[in-house]
C-alpha cells in the first residue's frame, strides 16, 4: 500500500467512538434524609405562605428547607430585581450545605439572570436544579455543561400536584428507579429508541436558540411541553425547529402537556397535538403523545441529560431511565 498511515487512520476510525457517544453527563448526588433543599424564585414573585405545602412535603421526607432571599420580594411581576434573583441563585449554588435547589414558581425571568451566574464552583460539585417551564433556561444551560437536571413540579405546585407526580419527584431526588408506562395514543408513532433526554418548554427552548444556552439536539430524545400559547405560535415555533434541522438527528420525540391553548377569531384549524403531528409526520423516529409532564397536575419527574429507553407500541408506551 502506498500510504499505510491513511489505511491505519481509516481502520482505527471504525473503532474510535464519536464525540457524541463519548459524552458523559454528571449526575448530582442524590439526596438523603437530613439534607437541605433551597427554595428560591428565579422568575415570578411568590410569598412564603404560599410555599408552606412544599415545605411540609420536603420535611415529611426527612429533608431540611431553606427559603431564598427572593421569597417575598417583589419587582412588578418578578421576585425582586435581576441582581437580587441572580445573587440568590448564586449563593444557593455555591453553598455546600444545599443539596438541591427547587424553583418556587415559573412565569418569566430566569433568562434575565442566567448570564450573571458564575458556574465555576457548581461545575466542580453540582447539585439538583429542580423545576420546569421557565426553568428550561437552566436545564438547557447546564446540559451544555454536561450536568443532569430534574424536570419536575415547582414548589408552588406541591398543593395541587397529583400523588403520582409528587412520588415521582421524591423518587428522582432520592435516586430511586424511574419508569413510566402510558396507554396508547392515536397519534403515537411506534418504535424503539435509546438516547439522552433533553428539552422542556417549547417557548423557552425557542427563545434561547442562537444563544449559549441552546442545547445540542443531535442524537437525543426531545421532550416538549407548553402552555397558554396561540395555536399558530406553536406551529411557528415547530416550523422554525424543522427548517433549521433540529429534528433531523433526533432519536425520538416525547410530547407532554399542551394545555390551555388559545385560538384566533378565525380558527387555526388544528389543535396543538394535531399541529405537532403535522410538522413531524415525515420523520421516522418514534413519538409519544400525552406524556404526563408539563403544565398539568400529573407532572411526572424526568431527569434531563439522563439516558432513557423508550418503546412505543400499539397498546402502550414505556419510558425507562437508566
HUKA-V8409 format. One record per helix or strand of 3 or more residues. SS is the DSSP state (~ for helix, > for strand). FROM is the first residue (numbers start at 1). TO is the last residue. If there is no record, write none. Layout:
ss=(SS SS)
from=(FROM FROM)
to=(TO TO)
This chain:
ss=(~ ~ > ~ > ~ > ~ ~ ~ > ~ > ~ ~ > > ~ > ~ > ~ > > > >)
from=(4 19 36 49 64 82 98 110 114 120 128 133 149 155 163 179 191 202 220 231 252 272 286 302 307 316)
to=(13 22 40 60 67 94 103 112 116 124 131 143 151 157 174 183 201 207 227 243 259 280 288 304 312 321)
